Amino acid sequence: MTDPSEPRWDLLPHSAEEFFCLADDYDLRDLKRSYNRLIRRFKPEKFPDEFQRIRAAYESLSDARRYGMPTRPASPPPSPSRPPRPEDAFESDAAVEGDAPAEAEQTWPAAPAAHAGAKQQESTREPPEQRIASMAADALYAELLTTDSKTAEEYIALAFLSDVVAQRASPDVEDASFVGWLLAGLAAHPGDWGLTELLREYLHGELPSAEIEQLLLRAVNVLPTERFQYVTERAWDRLLREATFEQFRDCLARCGARLGRAVDTAQLVFYVHILKLAMWKADDEFLEDMRATVEDHYNLLDGWVEGEFELVDSLLDYRKQREEFVSLGPCCRRIDRAIRDWCTLPETEGDRSVVDCQYFISMRGQRFLDELPEADDDLSFVLIPWDQIVADVLDRLGEPSPPEESALVEPAREFMIRCMRRRNRTHRYRRGLVQALIAFAMLAVAIITSGAYVVRMFWKLLAQGQYLGAFFDALLAGATLIGGFVVFLVVFLLSMRATAVRYEMVRRELMKLIRVAPVPVRQLAAVIEEREDEEFGDGSTIDDTEVIAEGLRSDGALELFSLAQICLHVADAAPIAEAELVEHGG
């Protein structure tokens, strides 16, 4: 299905799948592609409201798909015919949920239960959304307090009414706040989807870490085991960011003891998600235990989870070497900070940090190579996760338009011609030519000397009959010829090395070429390699392209630089503060 020219905003939040133009059998990759297409158009800095609505719908569908939970049906339930309810009751609800769109405020709070397909309660009592039409909010709240065997809808009504009426004690609930009624409702109706979704939205909000810890310990006692991580994942994220790691680990252990279940897919999805945040605060033992659990049950992972875990696995490997990498210089520190921000900050902030890092690398230019002077240094531990992170950011910023092969040919050819002419003017090159001449001269001397020994051998053998002397002359002829060839090869190879283009000589020129042709280094290496034996000038030919191509393929620093150029051509990044460049030696 193709995207319409203008998104159907009226489909949110109830028909998010249709809003994203998803087929019935869509997976997370389909959802992400559709989401990325939309936010390229509705960027957060230009369309903040639209972006928030798209992001909220995406998170809702993504979380449900990741944990195998049902999503909302295609159409919302009809609103009951009734007079308008007190506006302040529902304004307080919107404040709790934070990102609820305006359209959602037009329905009674019990609607989420109907959206999620919760069972209709068998009751002779009139539903609370109809009773509010004929009685005041405080009167309805007082009546619901005394009702026995409350339905799920009545618990939802109590939760919303508790925000706007004087809270009163109830014999069957310890906490008469909004979340207290939700927890009490789940204790009575653990399978109700409306209560589950409302609790999930509440835990998604801005809550103090101390309150989050208590809510998690309460929620684990009332939520069905298979829904616990789905409902509480965002609360764990916030607890991990704001509390100490010891608090997080203790709360996780206590909840895990309460769940007391064997490892299943939902738990593995949760572990993969948490590892990305926890690796920046947790100790090695915790991370290795969680990593080992996922690896031991790798066969249970879906395809998309495998991809996520591979990224997390590469980040854990990077973590082991990051201290040495960070010590190399300001660009390395900036890459490290961008990786951490991408893992721990909200999506837009993490993306911005990655783009700023790319701009910083580009501005540092040649000084970046001073931080990583050895072209053959193994930087795979940072390149593997960084390449995936940049690709993820580019998916949201916009797809880079790959240049045509023909557009790269001329810059690569001009680059190689400059390399050839520069090489031909060096003392090293001229010295290499002299060495080559000496090598051929030494080979000629060896051949002539060996020939003389052969002539003398035949003279002694045929004319004088000196068999022993002829034998020694034969040995001398062979030794002279072999020795001459060995010396020739050694001196000639040294001369070839002296006259060949050295990768170190052209490394900084390659950085300039990458600015002109912002393409992956492997693509650029292939184009350079194809220029071998092309003629230029007065009959000269391009050679040694393989040396440059191989050096380029193994140069981690230039691969990082090329990623920066590709990203900036897509992101259209604004310059970072000049003071920051000065601070880092710019």
SULURSUL-V762888 format. One record per residue. N is the residue number from 1. RES is the residue in one letter. D_CENTER is the distance of its C-alpha to the mean C-alpha in Angstrom with 1 decimal. Layout:
# SULURSUL-V762888
n=N res=RES d_center=D_CENTER
n=N res=RES d_center=D_CENTER
This chain:
# SULURSUL-V762888
n=1 res=M d_center=27.4
n=2 res=T d_center=26.8
n=3 res=D d_center=25.7
n=4 res=P d_center=28.8
n=5 res=S d_center=29.4
n=6 res=E d_center=29.1
n=7 res=P d_center=27.1
n=8 res=R d_center=29.4
n=9 res=W d_center=28.9
n=10 res=D d_center=31.8
n=11 res=L d_center=29.8
n=12 res=L d_center=27.7
n=13 res=P d_center=27.3
n=14 res=H d_center=29.5
n=15 res=S d_center=28.4
n=16 res=A d_center=24.7
n=17 res=E d_center=24.4
n=18 res=E d_center=27.1
n=19 res=F d_center=25.5
n=20 res=F d_center=22.3
n=21 res=C d_center=24.7
n=22 res=L d_center=23.6
n=23 res=A d_center=25.9
n=24 res=D d_center=27.2
n=25 res=D d_center=25.3
n=26 res=Y d_center=21.8
n=27 res=D d_center=18.7
n=28 res=L d_center=15.3
n=29 res=R d_center=14.1
n=30 res=D d_center=17.2
n=31 res=L d_center=16.6
n=32 res=K d_center=13.2
n=33 res=R d_center=14.8
n=34 res=S d_center=17.7
n=35 res=Y d_center=15.9
n=36 res=N d_center=14.0
n=37 res=R d_center=17.5
n=38 res=L d_center=19.1
n=39 res=I d_center=17.1
n=40 res=R d_center=17.3
n=41 res=R d_center=20.9
n=42 res=F d_center=21.1
n=43 res=K d_center=19.0
n=44 res=P d_center=19.2
n=45 res=E d_center=21.3
n=46 res=K d_center=23.8
n=47 res=F d_center=23.9
n=48 res=P d_center=23.0
n=49 res=D d_center=25.1
n=50 res=E d_center=24.0
n=51 res=F d_center=20.3
n=52 res=Q d_center=21.0
n=53 res=R d_center=22.8
n=54 res=I d_center=20.2
n=55 res=R d_center=17.5
n=56 res=A d_center=20.0
n=57 res=A d_center=20.9
n=58 res=Y d_center=17.4
n=59 res=E d_center=16.8
n=60 res=S d_center=20.2
n=61 res=L d_center=19.7
n=62 res=S d_center=16.3
n=63 res=D d_center=17.6
n=64 res=A d_center=20.8
n=65 res=R d_center=19.3
n=66 res=R d_center=17.1
n=67 res=Y d_center=20.2
n=68 res=G d_center=22.7
n=69 res=M d_center=24.6
n=70 res=P d_center=26.7
n=71 res=T d_center=25.9
n=72 res=R d_center=28.6
n=73 res=P d_center=31.2
n=74 res=A d_center=31.5
n=75 res=S d_center=34.2
n=76 res=P d_center=35.0
n=77 res=P d_center=38.3
n=78 res=P d_center=41.3
n=79 res=S d_center=42.1
n=80 res=P d_center=45.5
n=81 res=S d_center=48.4
n=82 res=R d_center=49.1
n=83 res=P d_center=49.9
n=84 res=P d_center=47.0
n=85 res=R d_center=45.8
n=86 res=P d_center=45.7
n=87 res=E d_center=42.8
n=88 res=D d_center=42.1
n=89 res=A d_center=41.2
n=90 res=F d_center=38.3
n=91 res=E d_center=37.2
n=92 res=S d_center=36.7
n=93 res=D d_center=34.6
n=94 res=A d_center=32.4
n=95 res=A d_center=32.0
n=96 res=V d_center=30.9
n=97 res=E d_center=28.3
n=98 res=G d_center=27.1
n=99 res=D d_center=25.5
n=100 res=A d_center=28.2
n=101 res=P d_center=29.2
n=102 res=A d_center=32.8
n=103 res=E d_center=33.6
n=104 res=A d_center=32.9
n=105 res=E d_center=35.5
n=106 res=Q d_center=38.2
n=107 res=T d_center=38.3
n=108 res=W d_center=39.7
n=109 res=P d_center=37.3
n=110 res=A d_center=38.3
n=111 res=A d_center=36.6
n=112 res=P d_center=33.2
n=113 res=A d_center=35.2
n=114 res=A d_center=36.6
n=115 res=H d_center=33.3
n=116 res=A d_center=31.9
n=117 res=G d_center=35.0
n=118 res=A d_center=36.6
n=119 res=K d_center=40.1
n=120 res=Q d_center=42.8
n=121 res=Q d_center=44.9
n=122 res=E d_center=48.6
n=123 res=S d_center=50.5
n=124 res=T d_center=53.6
n=125 res=R d_center=52.3
n=126 res=E d_center=51.4
n=127 res=P d_center=47.6
n=128 res=P d_center=46.6
n=129 res=E d_center=45.3
n=130 res=Q d_center=48.8
n=131 res=R d_center=50.6
n=132 res=I d_center=48.9
n=133 res=A d_center=50.9
n=134 res=S d_center=54.2
n=135 res=M d_center=53.5
n=136 res=A d_center=52.0
n=137 res=A d_center=48.6
n=138 res=D d_center=50.2
n=139 res=A d_center=52.8
n=140 res=L d_center=50.3
n=141 res=Y d_center=48.2
n=142 res=A d_center=51.5
n=143 res=E d_center=52.4
n=144 res=L d_center=49.1
n=145 res=L d_center=49.4
n=146 res=T d_center=52.6
n=147 res=T d_center=51.4
n=148 res=D d_center=51.4
n=149 res=S d_center=48.8
n=150 res=K d_center=46.4
n=151 res=T d_center=44.3
n=152 res=A d_center=40.5
n=153 res=E d_center=41.2
n=154 res=E d_center=43.6
n=155 res=Y d_center=41.1
n=156 res=I d_center=38.7
n=157 res=A d_center=41.6
n=158 res=L d_center=42.5
n=159 res=A d_center=38.9
n=160 res=F d_center=39.0
n=161 res=L d_center=42.7
n=162 res=S d_center=42.2
n=163 res=D d_center=40.3
n=164 res=V d_center=43.4
n=165 res=V d_center=46.4
n=166 res=A d_center=47.9
n=167 res=Q d_center=46.3
n=168 res=R d_center=48.8
n=169 res=A d_center=48.9
n=170 res=S d_center=48.7
n=171 res=P d_center=50.0
n=172 res=D d_center=47.1
n=173 res=V d_center=44.1
n=174 res=E d_center=43.6
n=175 res=D d_center=41.2
n=176 res=A d_center=42.3
n=177 res=S d_center=39.2
n=178 res=F d_center=36.8
n=179 res=V d_center=34.5
n=180 res=G d_center=37.5
n=181 res=W d_center=38.9
n=182 res=L d_center=35.7
n=183 res=L d_center=35.7
n=184 res=A d_center=39.4
n=185 res=G d_center=38.9
n=186 res=L d_center=36.3
n=187 res=A d_center=38.8
n=188 res=A d_center=41.4
n=189 res=H d_center=39.2
n=190 res=P d_center=36.2
n=191 res=G d_center=35.4
n=192 res=D d_center=35.5
n=193 res=W d_center=32.3
n=194 res=G d_center=33.3
n=195 res=L d_center=33.5
n=196 res=T d_center=30.3
n=197 res=E d_center=28.4
n=198 res=L d_center=30.2
n=199 res=L d_center=29.3
n=200 res=R d_center=25.6
n=201 res=E d_center=25.8
n=202 res=Y d_center=27.8
n=203 res=L d_center=25.3
n=204 res=H d_center=22.6
n=205 res=G d_center=24.7
n=206 res=E d_center=25.2
n=207 res=L d_center=27.1
n=208 res=P d_center=28.3
n=209 res=S d_center=26.8
n=210 res=A d_center=30.3
n=211 res=E d_center=30.8
n=212 res=I d_center=27.6
n=213 res=E d_center=28.6
n=214 res=Q d_center=32.0
n=215 res=L d_center=30.7
n=216 res=L d_center=28.4
n=217 res=L d_center=31.5
n=218 res=R d_center=33.5
n=219 res=A d_center=31.1
n=220 res=V d_center=30.9
n=221 res=N d_center=34.7
n=222 res=V d_center=34.8
n=223 res=L d_center=31.7
n=224 res=P d_center=31.8
n=225 res=T d_center=29.8
n=226 res=E d_center=27.6
n=227 res=R d_center=26.6
n=228 res=F d_center=26.1
n=229 res=Q d_center=22.3
n=230 res=Y d_center=21.8
n=231 res=V d_center=24.0
n=232 res=T d_center=23.0
n=233 res=E d_center=19.2
n=234 res=R d_center=18.8
n=235 res=A d_center=21.8
n=236 res=W d_center=20.4
n=237 res=D d_center=17.4
n=238 res=R d_center=19.9
n=239 res=L d_center=22.2
n=240 res=L d_center=19.6
n=241 res=R d_center=18.9
n=242 res=E d_center=22.6
n=243 res=A d_center=24.7
n=244 res=T d_center=25.2
n=245 res=F d_center=23.4
n=246 res=E d_center=26.9
n=247 res=Q d_center=27.4
n=248 res=F d_center=24.2
n=249 res=R d_center=25.0
n=250 res=D d_center=28.6
n=251 res=C d_center=27.9
n=252 res=L d_center=25.5
n=253 res=A d_center=28.2
n=254 res=R d_center=30.9
n=255 res=C d_center=29.1
n=256 res=G d_center=28.3
n=257 res=A d_center=32.0
n=258 res=R d_center=33.1
n=259 res=L d_center=31.0
n=260 res=G d_center=32.3
n=261 res=R d_center=30.8
n=262 res=A d_center=29.6
n=263 res=V d_center=26.0
n=264 res=D d_center=24.9
n=265 res=T d_center=21.9
n=266 res=A d_center=21.4
n=267 res=Q d_center=21.4
n=268 res=L d_center=18.8
n=269 res=V d_center=16.4
n=270 res=F d_center=17.2
n=271 res=Y d_center=16.7
n=272 res=V d_center=13.2
n=273 res=H d_center=12.3
n=274 res=I d_center=14.5
n=275 res=L d_center=13.4
n=276 res=K d_center=10.1
n=277 res=L d_center=12.6
n=278 res=A d_center=15.6
n=279 res=M d_center=14.6
n=280 res=W d_center=15.4
n=281 res=K d_center=18.8
n=282 res=A d_center=19.9
n=283 res=D d_center=22.2
n=284 res=D d_center=21.8
n=285 res=E d_center=24.1
n=286 res=F d_center=22.3
n=287 res=L d_center=18.9
n=288 res=E d_center=20.7
n=289 res=D d_center=22.7
n=290 res=M d_center=19.8
n=291 res=R d_center=17.9
n=292 res=A d_center=21.3
n=293 res=T d_center=22.0
n=294 res=V d_center=19.0
n=295 res=E d_center=19.9
n=296 res=D d_center=23.5
n=297 res=H d_center=22.9
n=298 res=Y d_center=20.3
n=299 res=N d_center=22.8
n=300 res=L d_center=22.4
n=301 res=L d_center=18.8
n=302 res=D d_center=18.2
n=303 res=G d_center=16.3
n=304 res=W d_center=13.2
n=305 res=V d_center=13.3
n=306 res=E d_center=13.6
n=307 res=G d_center=10.4
n=308 res=E d_center=8.6
n=309 res=F d_center=11.0
n=310 res=E d_center=10.5
n=311 res=L d_center=7.0
n=312 res=V d_center=8.9
n=313 res=D d_center=11.8
n=314 res=S d_center=10.5
n=315 res=L d_center=9.6
n=316 res=L d_center=13.1
n=317 res=D d_center=14.6
n=318 res=Y d_center=13.3
n=319 res=R d_center=14.8
n=320 res=K d_center=18.1
n=321 res=Q d_center=18.4
n=322 res=R d_center=16.9
n=323 res=E d_center=20.4
n=324 res=E d_center=21.8
n=325 res=F d_center=19.0
n=326 res=V d_center=19.3
n=327 res=S d_center=23.0
n=328 res=L d_center=22.9
n=329 res=G d_center=22.9
n=330 res=P d_center=21.6
n=331 res=C d_center=18.8
n=332 res=C d_center=17.4
n=333 res=R d_center=17.8
n=334 res=R d_center=16.0
n=335 res=I d_center=12.9
n=336 res=D d_center=13.1
n=337 res=R d_center=13.6
n=338 res=A d_center=10.7
n=339 res=I d_center=8.3
n=340 res=R d_center=10.6
n=341 res=D d_center=10.8
n=342 res=W d_center=7.3
n=343 res=C d_center=7.8
n=344 res=T d_center=11.4
n=345 res=L d_center=12.4
n=346 res=P d_center=12.9
n=347 res=E d_center=10.6
n=348 res=T d_center=13.0
n=349 res=E d_center=13.5
n=350 res=G d_center=9.9
n=351 res=D d_center=9.7
n=352 res=R d_center=13.1
n=353 res=S d_center=12.5
n=354 res=V d_center=10.1
n=355 res=V d_center=12.8
n=356 res=D d_center=15.6
n=357 res=C d_center=14.4
n=358 res=Q d_center=14.6
n=359 res=Y d_center=18.0
n=360 res=F d_center=19.1
n=361 res=I d_center=18.5
n=362 res=S d_center=20.4
n=363 res=M d_center=23.1
n=364 res=R d_center=23.6
n=365 res=G d_center=24.2
n=366 res=Q d_center=26.6
n=367 res=R d_center=26.3
n=368 res=F d_center=22.7
n=369 res=L d_center=24.5
n=370 res=D d_center=26.9
n=371 res=E d_center=24.2
n=372 res=L d_center=23.3
n=373 res=P d_center=26.7
n=374 res=E d_center=26.6
n=375 res=A d_center=25.2
n=376 res=D d_center=25.1
n=377 res=D d_center=23.2
n=378 res=D d_center=20.6
n=379 res=L d_center=17.2
n=380 res=S d_center=15.3
n=381 res=F d_center=14.2
n=382 res=V d_center=12.1
n=383 res=L d_center=11.6
n=384 res=I d_center=10.0
n=385 res=P d_center=6.8
n=386 res=W d_center=7.1
n=387 res=D d_center=7.8
n=388 res=Q d_center=4.8
n=389 res=I d_center=2.9
n=390 res=V d_center=6.4
n=391 res=A d_center=6.9
n=392 res=D d_center=5.1
n=393 res=V d_center=7.2
n=394 res=L d_center=10.0
n=395 res=D d_center=10.3
n=396 res=R d_center=11.5
n=397 res=L d_center=13.4
n=398 res=G d_center=15.2
n=399 res=E d_center=15.4
n=400 res=P d_center=16.8
n=401 res=S d_center=20.4
n=402 res=P d_center=21.0
n=403 res=P d_center=24.2
n=404 res=E d_center=27.1
n=405 res=E d_center=28.2
n=406 res=S d_center=31.5
n=407 res=A d_center=29.9
n=408 res=L d_center=28.6
n=409 res=V d_center=31.9
n=410 res=E d_center=33.9
n=411 res=P d_center=31.6
n=412 res=A d_center=31.1
n=413 res=R d_center=34.9
n=414 res=E d_center=35.8
n=415 res=F d_center=33.5
n=416 res=M d_center=35.2
n=417 res=I d_center=38.6
n=418 res=R d_center=38.0
n=419 res=C d_center=36.9
n=420 res=M d_center=40.1
n=421 res=R d_center=42.4
n=422 res=R d_center=40.9
n=423 res=R d_center=41.3
n=424 res=N d_center=44.9
n=425 res=R d_center=45.9
n=426 res=T d_center=44.8
n=427 res=H d_center=47.4
n=428 res=R d_center=45.3
n=429 res=Y d_center=45.6
n=430 res=R d_center=49.4
n=431 res=R d_center=49.8
n=432 res=G d_center=48.0
n=433 res=L d_center=50.5
n=434 res=V d_center=53.4
n=435 res=Q d_center=52.0
n=436 res=A d_center=51.9
n=437 res=L d_center=55.5
n=438 res=I d_center=56.6
n=439 res=A d_center=54.9
n=440 res=F d_center=56.9
n=441 res=A d_center=60.0
n=442 res=M d_center=59.7
n=443 res=L d_center=59.2
n=444 res=A d_center=62.3
n=445 res=V d_center=64.4
n=446 res=A d_center=63.3
n=447 res=I d_center=64.3
n=448 res=I d_center=67.7
n=449 res=T d_center=68.4
n=450 res=S d_center=67.6
n=451 res=G d_center=69.9
n=452 res=A d_center=72.7
n=453 res=Y d_center=72.4
n=454 res=V d_center=72.6
n=455 res=V d_center=75.8
n=456 res=R d_center=77.4
n=457 res=M d_center=76.5
n=458 res=F d_center=78.4
n=459 res=W d_center=81.3
n=460 res=K d_center=81.7
n=461 res=L d_center=81.4
n=462 res=L d_center=83.7
n=463 res=A d_center=86.2
n=464 res=Q d_center=86.6
n=465 res=G d_center=85.4
n=466 res=Q d_center=83.3
n=467 res=Y d_center=80.7
n=468 res=L d_center=79.2
n=469 res=G d_center=78.8
n=470 res=A d_center=77.3
n=471 res=F d_center=74.8
n=472 res=F d_center=73.6
n=473 res=D d_center=73.4
n=474 res=A d_center=71.2
n=475 res=L d_center=68.9
n=476 res=L d_center=68.8
n=477 res=A d_center=68.0
n=478 res=G d_center=65.1
n=479 res=A d_center=63.7
n=480 res=T d_center=64.0
n=481 res=L d_center=62.2
n=482 res=I d_center=59.4
n=483 res=G d_center=59.0
n=484 res=G d_center=59.1
n=485 res=F d_center=56.3
n=486 res=V d_center=54.1
n=487 res=V d_center=54.7
n=488 res=F d_center=54.1
n=489 res=L d_center=50.7
n=490 res=V d_center=49.6
n=491 res=V d_center=50.8
n=492 res=F d_center=49.5
n=493 res=L d_center=46.0
n=494 res=L d_center=46.0
n=495 res=S d_center=47.1
n=496 res=M d_center=44.4
n=497 res=R d_center=41.8
n=498 res=A d_center=43.4
n=499 res=T d_center=43.6
n=500 res=A d_center=40.1
n=501 res=V d_center=37.2
n=502 res=R d_center=35.1
n=503 res=Y d_center=31.4
n=504 res=E d_center=31.6
n=505 res=M d_center=34.1
n=506 res=V d_center=31.8
n=507 res=R d_center=28.4
n=508 res=R d_center=28.7
n=509 res=E d_center=30.1
n=510 res=L d_center=27.1
n=511 res=M d_center=25.0
n=512 res=K d_center=27.4
n=513 res=L d_center=27.1
n=514 res=I d_center=23.3
n=515 res=R d_center=24.0
n=516 res=V d_center=26.4
n=517 res=A d_center=24.4
n=518 res=P d_center=20.6
n=519 res=V d_center=19.6
n=520 res=P d_center=17.6
n=521 res=V d_center=19.9
n=522 res=R d_center=20.8
n=523 res=Q d_center=22.2
n=524 res=L d_center=24.0
n=525 res=A d_center=25.4
n=526 res=A d_center=26.8
n=527 res=V d_center=28.6
n=528 res=I d_center=30.1
n=529 res=E d_center=31.3
n=530 res=E d_center=33.1
n=531 res=R d_center=35.2
n=532 res=E d_center=37.2
n=533 res=D d_center=41.0
n=534 res=E d_center=40.9
n=535 res=E d_center=43.9
n=536 res=F d_center=44.1
n=537 res=G d_center=47.0
n=538 res=D d_center=50.2
n=539 res=G d_center=49.3
n=540 res=S d_center=46.5
n=541 res=T d_center=43.6
n=542 res=I d_center=39.9
n=543 res=D d_center=39.1
n=544 res=D d_center=36.6
n=545 res=T d_center=33.7
n=546 res=E d_center=32.4
n=547 res=V d_center=32.3
n=548 res=I d_center=30.1
n=549 res=A d_center=27.8
n=550 res=E d_center=27.4
n=551 res=G d_center=26.8
n=552 res=L d_center=24.2
n=553 res=R d_center=22.3
n=554 res=S d_center=22.3
n=555 res=D d_center=21.7
n=556 res=G d_center=18.3
n=557 res=A d_center=19.2
n=558 res=L d_center=19.9
n=559 res=E d_center=16.8
n=560 res=L d_center=14.9
n=561 res=F d_center=17.5
n=562 res=S d_center=17.2
n=563 res=L d_center=13.5
n=564 res=A d_center=14.8
n=565 res=Q d_center=17.7
n=566 res=I d_center=15.9
n=567 res=C d_center=13.6
n=568 res=L d_center=16.8
n=569 res=H d_center=18.9
n=570 res=V d_center=16.8
n=571 res=A d_center=16.1
n=572 res=D d_center=19.7
n=573 res=A d_center=18.8
n=574 res=A d_center=21.8
n=575 res=P d_center=23.0
n=576 res=I d_center=22.1
n=577 res=A d_center=25.2
n=578 res=E d_center=27.7
n=579 res=A d_center=28.5
n=580 res=E d_center=25.0
n=581 res=L d_center=25.6
n=582 res=V d_center=29.0
n=583 res=E d_center=27.8
n=584 res=H d_center=25.6
n=585 res=G d_center=28.4
n=586 res=G d_center=27.8
